[in-house]
Amino acid sequence: MIEVGRQYAGARRQLSSVMHGTNPNHVDYGERMQSSELSVQGQNLHQLYNQYYKNKLLVDRRYQRKLVWTRDEKEKLIDSAVNKLPIPLILLAQRRKGGAEILELIDGLQRLEAFFSFMENKYAYKGEYFDLATTGDTLAKLHSGELSQKEPVMSRETSLEIANYQIPVSIYRDAATSSIDEVFRRINSGGRRLSLHEIRQAGVTGPLSDVVRRTSATIRGDGTFAEALTLSEMEKLSISRRDLEYGLDLDRIFWTRHNIIGADDIRSSGDEEMVLDLVLDAILTPWPTSGWQNRDVAYGLPRKIKSASPDEVNAAIVAIGVENLQQRIVAVIELLDEAMRDHGPLGRHMVHLETYEKGTRRQFQAVFSVIYELTFIDEMQPLSMEAIRNVLDNFWGRDLAIPTGGSAWGKDEKAKLYPQVKRRIKKAFFKPEPKTITKQLNARLLVESYLQGPVNEDPLVELKQGFCVLSNPPTENTDLFDEVMQTAVGMANWSRDATGLILIGVADKPSAAHRSTELFGVTPVEIHGQYVVGTEEQISHLGHGIDSWWLKWQEKIKSAPVDSDFSADLVHSFSPLVCDGKVLWIMKPRSLGKPISYKNRFFVRVGASTHEMETDEFLSHISRNF
């Protein structure tokens, strides 16, 4: 207990300096932070696991790092508990979200996930598994069948010692989102083990950080629509090697599979730095220098170089649209992945090397940036996957080489190289007749990220199978527009900072998918337990094409009896996207920070349903959540 007491004293001093500005990174958030209450107390793992068991521990993916600890790192943490060694404090923010009180994890994500996954028998310590009968919560999961006891079983005595291990926990009460972001930034900006990009990204929000983070997660396979996930949901998205039985296999991620970025670099966010370079190449003219100082400047860190400012970068992203830019980047990644399917790694195909100690980052960046320009600026399309593959075969050789040496890749070097790259790759592209843009993009990875997690329980996600009633013969669902508008308003009224997702063309039940096959001959695509059936056949049955249907719904939204700013935002967010040839429709309702009504009626999402509320009940809801 003496050691734990020392941890508390050190924790108080650490947090006081971080939160009240006595460190050199001080930003004037002091008054706002001091209005919140800060306490440091001891909690054992059993108590913390109980919060986890009740889904009270949430992770905000806007700023949290991904789960990347190896099994060895996790076992060392368990060893600290067994030997009663102190570990750093856990920092939580207590706040209300969607009418419920939650604990948002600010610092300690890797540690808590390592402890809880051990307590749930996800891995062993010194060859032995935690005794699930040790705590009431793990025993309840054992009896329900959610967990099963693995062998050999650790002794009850040692399991109890781990469950009773005391950790200093700081709880930051009644915290505002802006101050939580700032606390996270201050804690992590001086982190000794963080990579340059993790320090750059810590606590930063805005168009650039959003598109880099979301696009990177989508490409890795751990993307989700929801920004806030319970810790139990986060562990399913952890990134590891095969020595762990859960999460995502690091060796199967696009970057490692194609010999572009090494596995260790991905664990330290090298893939996000790669995506940052791709984003800057895509939005800036001329192609900018790619270097650590230029990346820092784009994120608002002061450096003594002339480079695109955060205002210039964010304005360029907003002009394209965060979601549109994300979809474009993912579409090029999918194009290259599809071209190389069953033909080996892209890196080896481009360079014909036997080993890749440092990957093929620059080679890939040049190819990506040129294909992005051909597709979205020049509006060209590939002749075929084979044509793409053939033109990239042994692409980088003696007569076309990437500059090496130095930490930065200069814009002048790019200005000479990229046009040469474009001339060669352009041979695999052609200029088509004007066509609907939906036919030119594949958003499979994006749809996968939207459907990952408990979407059927999420109040901010709604799936609709299509525009028709699945009768024989099918008829237009004339109630659908009202249902969608009520749902959109209900999502906007959920909380002050809510953003919802409505996807049309996805069935959440096998029976609906089977019925779509019977009536329209579609072959559903199953993704994370949901069934992508598409809407093109239904729209055609109703006598429309994609463009005319799009225009019809846009006009209906514009004329809907709802706040004009809200309807304008909905029209902007409503658009088609393609998943493996199937046309879906996406709508993202956003809160305007004020109550919204539809036809003078108030709607709020409660669980996965939309409820109409009487005025008094609605005002009570708004007072709690706005």
N, C-alpha and C positions, 0 to 999 in steps of 0.2 A: 504493500500500500504506500510505502514511502516513495517508491519509484513512480507510482501513478500520481501521487500528489505533486511530485516534481514536474511531471508532464503537464498537469493542470496549470501550475504556476508559469511554466514556459509558454504554454498555450495562450494564457491570458496576455502575456507580454507581446507575443507574436501577433495576435489578433488586434490588440490595441494599436500597435504601430501600423499594421496594415490598414485598418479600417478608419483610423482617425488621423491619418496623414503624417505620422512622424517618421515615415520612411522617404527616401529620395524620389519615389515614384508617385508622390502625392498629387491627386487631382481633387479639386474642391467639391467633393461629395460629402464632406464631413457633416454638415448640418443635416442632410437627408439621412445619413447613416446613424447619427446620434439619436434620431427620433425613433429608431428601432431598438429593441432590447436585445442584448447579447448576454448569454450565459454559458459557462463551461461546467460540465458535470461528467461524472463517470457513469458509463453504461457497460454492461457486459454483453457478450455476443448474443446470448439468449434474448435479451431485451431488444437488441437491434434486429435480430432475426424475426421477432414477433411483428415489428413494423413492416419488414419485408414480406412476411407471411400474409399480412393484411393489405398488401399492395399500397402502403402508405409512403414508400420511398420512391420518389420520382427523379428522373434524369432529364435535364434539358439539353437536347442535342445541338442547340444553337451554339453552345460554347464548350460542352464536355468533350473530352478526348474519347476516341473509340477504345474498346476493351482489347488490349494487346499483350497482357502479361503472359509469359510462357508458363508451362507447368512447373519448371524449376523455380521461377520467381514466386509462384504461389506456394510451393512447398516450403520455401524459406520463410514466408510469412507465417505459415502454420507452425514452423519451428520456433519462431519468436514467441508465439502464444504458449506453446508447450514449455518453453524455458523461461517464461514470464519476463521476456525482454520488452522494453517500451517501444511503441511505434508512434508515428505522428498522429495528431488528432484528426477526427472526422468533423467536417464543417457542414451543417445542415441549415437550411432556411425554412422556417415555418411560415406557411402562407395558405390562403384559401384559393382553391381553383375549382370552378364549376360547382360552387356551393359546398365543397367538402374541404376539410383541413388536410393538407399534405405536408410532407417534409421533402424539400428539394435538395438533392445532393450537390453541394458546391465543390467540396474537396474530399477525396477518399474513395472515389468510384472503383479504382482497380483493387484497393484493399478489401472493401466490403464484398465485392463480387467474388474475390478469391476465398474469403471466409465462408460465404454462404454456399458457394458451389461445392466447397469441401464438405460442409454440413449436410449437403444433399447427395453425397456419394458420387459427385461428378469426377473426382480423382482421389487418389490415395496419398497418405503421408507415410513414408517408410514402409510401403507395401500394405498398409492397413487402412480400412475405411471407417469413417465416423459411425458410431453406434446410433442409429436413428431413434432408438427408444430412450435416448438421453433427455430430450426436451419434448414437451407436450406438442409443439408445433410440428416438429419432424416426425413424431410418432403419429400424429393425425394424418400427415401426408402418406405415411407408410400404410396405415389402415385403409385409406381411401384408394390406394393403388397408384397414387401420383408418383410415389417413390418406391423403390425396392431396395432392400438391404443387400449390399455387396459384401463379399468375403475376401480375405479374412477380416473379421470385425475388430476394431480397436477396443481396448478395455474400457469398461464403463468409467473407471476412474480417470483415465486420460481424456476421454470424451467430455466428461464433466469439467475438467480443468480448462479445456478449450471453450466450452460453452459459457463458463463463468469468467473468462478472460476479460479484464477491465480495459476499456479504451476511453481516452478523453474525448468527449463529444461536445462541440460548441454548437449551440442552437441560436440562430439569428432570427428573431421573431418579428412579425409584421413587416417583412422586408419588401420593398418595391422592386420591380423587375430591373430597373436601371441601376439600382445600388447593388443588386446581386451580380449583375454583369461586371460592375466595377470591382467588387470584391474579388471575383474570380480572376479578373485581369491582373490585379495587384499581386495576388497569391502566386500566379503562374508566370508573370513576366520576368521574375527572377529565378525561376526554377532551374536547378543545375542539370537536371536530366532531360529537359525538354529540348527538342530540336529547334532550329531557327524558325521553321514554319509554325510549330506549335506555340512558340513565344509570340510570333507575329499574329497568330489567329486568336490568342487568348483573350476572351472577353470582348472581342470586336464583333459588332453587328452592322449590317448594311448590305446593299446589293452585291458587292464583290465577295465578301465573306460568305454570304448566303449561297451564291451560285457555286463557289468553289467547294463549300462543305457538302451541299446537297448533290452536286454532280459527282464528287469523289465517292460519296457513299453509294450512289446508284451504280457506279461502275464496279465498285468492290463487291456489291451485293448485300450491303447492310443498310441500304436506304429505306426510309420509312416516310410516310406522309406526315404522321404526327411528330411534332417537335418534342413533346414530353412523353416519355415512356416510363413504365414502372421498371425498377431494377431487374425484376424477374424476366421482363421482356427483353431488356438490354443484353442479358447474358446469352440469349440465342443468337445475337449478332456479333458476339466476340470473334476476334480474328486470331487464329492460332495455327500451329502446325498439327500434324496428325496425332501428337501425343495427348491431345485432349479429345474427349468423345462428344463434344458439342461445339456449336459455333460454326464459323466459316473457315474452310481450309485455305490457309494462306497460299499454298501452292497452286490453287485452282482459280485464283483471282486473275483477271485479264492481264494485269501488268506483269505478274510473275510467269503466267502461262505462256506469254509471248516474249519472254526474255527482254523486257523493256526496263523494268525496275526490279532490283533485288528485294528479297523478302524482308530483310532487316530494315531496308529503307522504307518499306511500307509501314512497318511497325512504328517508325519515327515520323510518319506523315510525309514521306517522300513522294507518295502518289498525289497528295493534295498540292504539294509544290509543283508537281508536273502539271496538274490541272490548272493551277494558277497561271503558269506560262502559256498553256493552250488558250485560256480565256483572254489573256492580254494580247496574244497574237490575233485572236479572232475579232477583237473589238477596236483595236488601235490601228491607225494608219499614219505613217508607214509601220511595218512590223517593228516592234520595240526591242531594245536590248533585253536579253534574259539574264539576269544576275541577281544576287541576293540583295544588293542595295536598291535595285529597281523594284523588286518585290516589296521591300520594306516601305519605300516611298508610296507605292500603290495602297498600302495599308495604313498610311498616315504616320509612319515613323520618320523622324527627321534624319536625312542623310545629305551629305554635301555633294550631290550630283543633280543634274538636270534630267528629270524623268516625269512621266505622266503622274499628275497629282491624284489624290483620292476623288476629288470633285470631278475631274476629267474622266477618270475610269468609271466611276459610278454613273455619271451622266450617259456615257456610252452604253453601259449595261441597261440602264432604264430605257434608253431609246429602242433597244431590241426587245427588252422584257426579260426579267430574270428566268421565268419558266421557259420562255421560248429559246433563250440562249442555252439553258440546261438541256432542253430537248434536242437542239441542234448538235451540241457536243456529243451527247450520248448516241445520236443517230450515226455520226461519223465513226465512233468507236464500234458500234454494232456492225456497220458496213465492213470495217476491216476485220472484225472477228468472224463475220460470216464468210468473207472471202477466203479466210485461211482455215475454215472448218475442215477437219480431217486431213490437213496438209502441213501440220506442224506449226512451230512458233513463228510469228511474224518477224521477230528480231533476227533469227537465224536465216529466214528466207530473204530478208533484205540485205544482209551482210555476209552470209555464208561463213560465219565464224563457228568454231567448235565450243568455245567457252565464253561466258559473259560475266566477268567479275564485276563490271560496273553498269551492265545493261546497255541499252541502245536509246537512251533518252532523247538525245539531240536528233538522231536519225528519225525517230518516230515523230518528234515535234514538227520537223520540216514537212514530212509526208502528211501528217494530220492537217497542218495549217493550209497546205495547198489544196487538199481535198475539201476542206471547209470552204475555201474561197471558190473553188469550182462549183460546189453544190449550192451554196447559199448567196454568193455574190453574183457569179456568172450564170446561176440557175441551170446547171448541166446535170446529167445523170450518168451513172456508169453503164457501159455497154453490157456488161455481165460481171458476175463474180470472178469468172475465169479471166476476163480481161484485166481486172484489178490485180489479181494474183500474178498474172504473167508480167505485167509492167513493173511490179515490185520485186520480181525475182532477181537476186544479185544486184539490187538497185544501187547500192553504195559500193563503188569500186575506185580504181585509180583515177578515172576521168571525172568522178563526181564524189567528192569527199567532204566530210564534216570537219570544220576547224576544231582543233584540239588545243588544250592548254589554256590556263587562265580560268577564273571562276565565272566570268561573264561572257555571254555570246553576243557580240556587238551587233547593233542594228545595221551597220554598214556591211558586215559580213553576210547578214541575212538578205540584205537588199541585192547582193550579188548572187547568192546561192538559190534563194526561193524561186526566182523566175526560171532558172535552169531545171529545178525540180518540177515546176509546173508544166514546162514544155513536154517533159517526158510522161508525166502522169496523165496529162490531158488526152493522150492517145487512147486512153481507156474510157473516155467520156464522150458524150454527144449532147447536142442541144435539141431537146424535144419540142414538140408542139406544145402550146400552152395547156397545162393540165392542172387539176386540183392539187393543191400542195399536199393534201392528205395522202396522195398516192406516192409521194416522194420520201416520206419519213417512216422509219420503223421505231416505235417507242417501247419496245418490249421491256428493256431494262427499267424504263421509267414506270411502266405499269407494274412491274414486279415490285418496285419500291413502294408504290401506292398500296398494293395489296398485302404487303408484309406486316405481320402483327395482327392483333385481335380486331380487325376492321369491323366485324359484325357487332362488336360491343362498343365501338368508339362513337361518342355522340357527335363527332365532327366528320364522320364518314358515312355516306349513303350510296348504296349500289342499286341500280335499276337495270332490269334485263333488257329493256328496249322501249320502243315507242308503240308497240302493238299489244293488244290483249291476245294471249295465245289460245284463241278459240279456233274452231275450224268452220269457215275460213277465218283467218286473222282479221281483226278490225283495229282501227286506231284507238289507242287508249286516250279518250277525251278528258279523263281526269288527271292525266300525268302532269300537265303543265301546272295546274293548281298544287298538286302534291310537291312538285319540285320547288315551286316558289315558297310554299309554306315551310319546307325543309330548309331552304336557303335562308329565310328570315329567322327561323329557329336557331340555326347555327350562328348567325350574326348576333343574336340576342343571348348567346350562351355565356359570353364574357367580353370584357372590354377589348381584349387582344385576340379574339377568336378568328381563325381562318378555317373554313370547312372544305370538304371535297365531295362532290357529287359526280359519280361515274355512271354513264348510261351505256349499256351494252355488255354488262357483266352480271351474270346470274349467280346468286349465292346458294342455290340449291341444285343438286343433280337433276331433279325432276324438271325444272325450268329449262336447263340446258338440253335435256333429252327431248323436250317438247319443241324447242327451237330447231333441233335437228329434224324432227318429223315434219314440221311445217315449212321450214325454209332451206333444209338440206345443208345447214352449216355444220362444221366439225368444231366443237368447242375446244378451246385451249385452256387446260387447267393450270392455274397459277396460285400457289399457296392456298389451296382448298377452294378457290373461287373459279368460276367458269366464264371465260371470255367468249361471248357468242357474236359480238359485233351487231351493227345496226343497218348495214348497207342493204341487205336483202329486205328488211322491214321497210326501210325508206322507199326502196324501189317498188315494193308491193303497194305502198300508199301513193304511188304516182309521182314521186319526186326524185331528183338527183341530190347528191351531197350538198352542192352549193345552194340550190333553191331551198333545201330543208334548213340549212344554216341560216339563210336570210329570213325564212319564215319565223324561226325561233328568236332570232335577234329582234325582229319587229315586235313579237309578242312580249318579250322582256321589256323593251323600251316603253311599251304602252301599258304595262302592268300597273295596277293601283298600289304603288309602293314608293318610298322615298326616291326622288330622281337621281340623287348621287349614288344610292345603292343600286338602282337599276342600271345606271351607266357603268358601274364597276362590274356588275354581273355580265353585261353584254361583252365587255372587254375580256372577261375570263372564260366565256363560253366558246369552246372551239373543238374541232375534231382532232383526234390523233389515232394513229394506226398501230396495232399490236399484231404482228405476224399476219398482216393482210386484212385484219378485221378493224372496221372503223368504229371507234368509241367516241363518246362526247364527254368533255370534262367541263365542270363549272366549279369555281372556287369562291364561295360567298365569304366576304370579310366584314368584320365588325367595323362600324363607323365610329365607335366610341359613344354611341347613343342608342336609345331604343328604336326599333324598326317595327312597323306594323304592315300587314298585308290585308287589303280590303277592310281596313279599320279593325282588324283582329290581331291579337298578340299570340305569337307562337314561340316556343322555346324547346330546344332539344333536351329530353330527359332520357338518359341512357341512349339506346339506339333508336328511339322513337321521337316523333314530333308531337308535342302537346299544345293545345290551345289553352291559354290562361285567361281568367277573368282579370279585370283591371287591378284590383287590390293585390291579388296573388302575383301578378306580373310586376307591379311596382315594388313588392317585397323582394322578388328575385333580382330586379335591377339594382336595388339598394345594396344587396349583398355582393353582387358580381361586377358592378361598374364603378 
